[in-house]
Amino acid sequence: MNWSRIPSLAALRAFEATARGQSFSKAARELNVTHAAIAQHVRSLEAEFGEALVVRQGRGLILSPEGQRLADALSAGFETISDGVEDLRRLTEDRPLHISVTPSFASHWLMPQIGEFWARHPEVTLNINPSTDLVDMRRGGFDLAIRYGDGDWPGLEIELLTDGDFWVVAHPDLLKGRTTTCLSDVQDLPWVMESFMLERSALIAQEGVSMDALNLTLLNTGDLVMSATLAGLGVTVQPRSLVEREIQNGSLVRICALKQERLGYYIVTVPGRSPKGLGVFSKWLLSKADT
């Protein structure tokens, strides 16, 4: 297709609307532009083709034979475009939301509560992808991601879901009834942490505890760390949001809290992308974070 030989889409739309309504004014109202803009578009087409497309008749307009031929072709073409757009829109409206979350967040925050969302909103289907890999929101087709960090991700819409508080926790059996209020009270116990724990290392160091002095076991994933902690195998440092439930039910004991500014779990979305159910799911996430 040689696009250089095709007039502007705005001009063709203006003429097609004029042809259907037999009026510049009706076309202007339909396309939300001025009467003069519609007339100018039509005159530009007439100048390009060297043919009169509309002819004044009394207080209205009629199409010339050439104008009628163009109007018929445009009507069929725009109808085909409209059908294609609506077919795709129906397809995307019916598809599930594609959600990317970290495995730890999925296991310890999202999945214990997601049943409530499913019960309230059976019309919204979720495709939840737990992964520690960085994802390209646009090319990967994800509608929403929940990621831990400082929220500095240019080109994306960011909303804080949970704050950056870290809690130092352990299984009650590991503590054996000892009084614990700070890190130094448990530095002689075994510890378990993720292998990618740079922020938490800095937090521990701020409390005057040397990482080198700890009896520390490094595990590859947050899920493994949480499983080991729940089994009484070590003390760990985790985001508050991931261990609150275990603290409440007595599976873990909070030793102390550590504060890190700006860090937290964020809802990440692509600007301008709003598939069916995205707003409902985002609102539900924020409501659960507030409880």
C-alpha positions in Angstrom: 0.0 0.0 0.0 1.3 3.4 -1.0 0.4 5.6 2.0 1.8 8.7 0.3 -1.2 8.6 -2.1 -3.8 8.4 0.6 -5.2 11.7 2.1 -5.2 12.4 5.8 -7.4 10.1 7.9 -8.9 13.2 9.6 -10.0 14.6 6.2 -11.5 11.2 5.1 -13.4 10.9 8.4 -14.7 14.4 8.0 -16.0 13.7 4.5 -17.5 10.3 5.4 -19.4 11.9 8.3 -20.5 14.7 6.0 -21.7 12.3 3.4 -23.8 10.3 5.9 -25.4 13.4 7.5 -25.6 15.5 4.3 -24.4 18.3 6.5 -21.2 20.0 7.7 -22.8 20.9 11.0 -23.9 17.3 11.8 -20.4 16.0 10.9 -18.9 18.7 13.2 -21.1 17.6 16.1 -20.3 13.9 15.6 -16.6 14.4 15.5 -16.6 17.2 18.1 -14.9 19.8 15.9 -16.0 23.1 14.3 -18.2 23.5 11.2 -15.3 25.3 9.6 -12.9 22.5 10.3 -15.2 20.0 8.5 -15.6 22.3 5.6 -11.9 22.8 5.3 -11.2 19.0 5.3 -13.7 18.5 2.6 -12.3 21.3 0.5 -8.8 19.9 0.9 -10.0 16.6 -0.5 -11.7 18.3 -3.4 -8.5 20.2 -4.2 -6.4 17.0 -4.0 -8.7 15.0 -6.3 -9.6 18.0 -8.6 -13.3 17.1 -8.3 -16.3 18.5 -6.5 -17.4 16.0 -3.8 -20.4 17.9 -2.3 -22.8 20.3 -3.9 -25.0 22.7 -2.1 -28.7 22.2 -2.7 -31.0 24.7 -1.0 -30.0 24.7 2.7 -28.4 21.3 2.5 -25.7 19.3 0.7 -25.8 16.5 -1.8 -23.0 14.3 -3.1 -21.6 14.5 -6.6 -21.2 11.2 -8.4 -17.5 11.2 -7.5 -18.4 12.1 -3.9 -20.9 9.2 -3.7 -18.3 6.8 -5.0 -15.7 7.9 -2.4 -18.3 7.9 0.4 -19.4 4.3 -0.4 -15.8 3.1 -0.3 -15.0 5.0 2.9 -18.2 3.7 4.6 -17.2 0.1 3.8 -13.7 0.6 4.9 -14.5 2.3 8.2 -17.1 -0.4 8.9 -14.4 -3.1 8.4 -12.1 -1.2 10.8 -14.8 -0.8 13.3 -15.6 -4.5 13.2 -12.0 -5.4 13.7 -11.6 -3.1 16.6 -14.7 -4.3 18.3 -13.7 -8.0 17.8 -10.3 -7.3 19.4 -11.9 -5.2 22.2 -14.3 -8.1 23.1 -11.4 -10.5 23.1 -9.3 -8.4 25.4 -12.2 -7.6 27.7 -12.9 -11.3 28.2 -9.2 -12.3 28.8 -7.8 -12.8 32.3 -5.7 -10.1 33.9 -2.0 -11.0 33.7 -0.4 -10.4 37.1 3.4 -10.6 37.9 4.4 -11.1 41.6 7.4 -12.3 43.5 7.0 -15.9 44.8 7.4 -14.8 48.4 4.7 -12.1 48.1 2.4 -14.6 46.3 2.8 -17.3 49.0 2.7 -15.2 52.1 0.6 -12.2 51.3 -1.5 -12.6 48.1 -2.6 -16.3 48.1 -3.8 -16.4 51.8 -6.2 -13.5 50.9 -7.1 -14.1 47.3 -10.1 -16.3 48.0 -11.9 -13.2 49.3 -11.3 -11.4 45.9 -12.5 -14.4 43.9 -15.6 -14.6 46.1 -16.4 -11.0 45.6 -15.5 -10.6 42.0 -16.1 -13.9 40.1 -16.3 -11.9 36.9 -12.5 -11.0 37.1 -10.2 -13.8 36.1 -6.5 -13.6 37.2 -3.5 -15.2 35.6 -0.9 -15.0 38.4 2.7 -15.4 37.4 5.1 -15.8 40.4 8.7 -15.0 39.4 11.8 -13.2 40.7 12.7 -12.3 37.1 12.5 -8.7 36.0 9.6 -8.4 33.5 9.0 -6.1 30.6 5.5 -4.9 31.4 4.7 -3.8 27.9 6.3 -6.6 25.8 5.5 -9.3 28.4 1.8 -8.4 28.2 1.5 -7.9 32.0 -1.4 -5.7 33.2 -0.1 -5.3 36.8 3.1 -6.3 38.7 3.8 -6.2 42.4 7.5 -5.5 43.0 9.7 -4.7 46.0 11.9 -1.6 45.7 12.0 2.1 46.1 9.4 2.8 43.4 11.8 4.5 41.0 10.7 2.9 37.7 10.4 5.5 35.0 7.7 5.2 32.4 5.4 3.2 34.7 2.6 4.1 37.1 3.5 3.3 40.6 1.4 3.1 43.8 2.8 2.1 47.2 1.0 -1.0 48.5 2.9 -1.7 51.7 5.5 0.2 53.6 9.2 -0.6 53.9 9.2 -1.9 57.5 11.3 -5.0 58.1 10.6 -7.3 61.0 13.2 -9.6 62.6 11.3 -12.8 63.3 11.9 -16.4 64.5 9.9 -19.4 65.5 8.9 -19.5 69.2 10.8 -22.8 69.7 14.0 -21.3 68.5 13.8 -18.5 71.1 13.0 -20.9 73.9 11.4 -18.2 76.0 14.3 -15.8 76.0 13.5 -12.1 76.2 14.3 -10.4 72.9 13.9 -6.7 72.0 16.8 -6.1 69.6 19.1 -7.8 67.2 21.9 -8.2 69.7 19.6 -10.5 71.7 19.6 -13.1 68.9 22.9 -12.7 67.2 24.1 -15.9 68.7 21.3 -17.9 67.2 21.3 -19.4 63.7 20.1 -17.1 60.9 18.6 -17.8 57.4 18.5 -15.2 54.7 18.1 -14.9 50.9 21.3 -14.8 48.9 20.1 -11.5 47.4 19.8 -9.5 50.6 21.9 -6.3 50.2 19.3 -4.0 51.7 18.8 -6.2 54.7 22.5 -6.5 55.3 22.7 -2.7 55.5 19.8 -2.7 58.0 21.4 -5.3 60.2 24.7 -3.4 60.1 22.9 -0.2 61.2 21.9 -2.0 64.3 25.5 -2.6 65.3 25.5 -6.3 64.4 28.2 -7.7 62.1 27.0 -10.0 59.4 30.3 -11.8 59.5 29.7 -12.7 63.1 26.3 -14.4 62.4 25.9 -18.1 62.0 24.2 -17.4 58.7 22.8 -19.8 56.1 22.0 -18.3 52.7 19.1 -19.8 50.6 18.1 -19.0 47.0 14.5 -17.9 47.4 12.3 -16.2 49.9 10.0 -19.2 50.1 12.9 -21.4 51.2 13.8 -18.9 53.9 10.3 -18.7 55.2 10.0 -22.5 55.2 13.2 -22.7 57.2 12.1 -20.0 59.6 8.7 -21.6 60.2 10.6 -24.9 60.9 12.6 -23.2 63.6 15.9 -23.3 61.7 16.9 -19.7 62.1 16.2 -16.0 62.6 15.4 -13.9 59.6 14.6 -10.4 58.4 11.5 -10.0 56.2 9.2 -7.2 55.0 6.5 -6.7 57.6 3.7 -7.4 55.0 5.1 -11.0 54.4 5.2 -12.1 58.1 2.3 -10.2 59.7 -0.1 -13.1 59.3 2.4 -15.6 60.9 2.9 -13.2 63.8 -0.8 -12.9 64.4 -1.4 -16.6 64.4 1.6 -17.3 66.6 3.7 -19.2 64.0 6.4 -16.6 64.4 7.5 -14.1 67.0 8.5 -10.6 66.2 11.8 -9.7 67.8 12.1 -6.1 66.6 11.3 -3.8 63.7 13.7 -2.1 61.3 12.8 0.9 59.2 14.0 1.5 55.7 12.7 4.7 54.0 11.0 4.4 50.5 11.4 0.7 50.3 8.2 -1.3 50.0 5.9 -3.3 47.8 4.5 -1.3 44.9 1.6 -1.8 42.4 3.1 -1.3 39.0 1.0 -0.7 35.9 1.5 0.6 32.3 0.1 4.1 31.7 -3.0 4.0 29.5 -3.6 0.3 29.8 -6.8 -0.4 31.7 -8.3 -3.8 30.8 -11.5 -5.0 32.4 -11.1 -5.7 36.1 -7.7 -3.9 36.6 -9.2 -1.1 38.7 -11.2 -3.5 40.8 -8.2 -5.7 41.5 -6.0 -2.7 42.3 -8.6 -1.2 44.7 -8.9 -4.6 46.4 -5.1 -4.9 46.9 -5.0 -1.4 48.5 -8.0 -2.2 50.8 -6.2 -5.4 52.1 -3.0 -3.4 52.7 -4.9 -1.0 54.9 -6.3 -3.8 57.1 
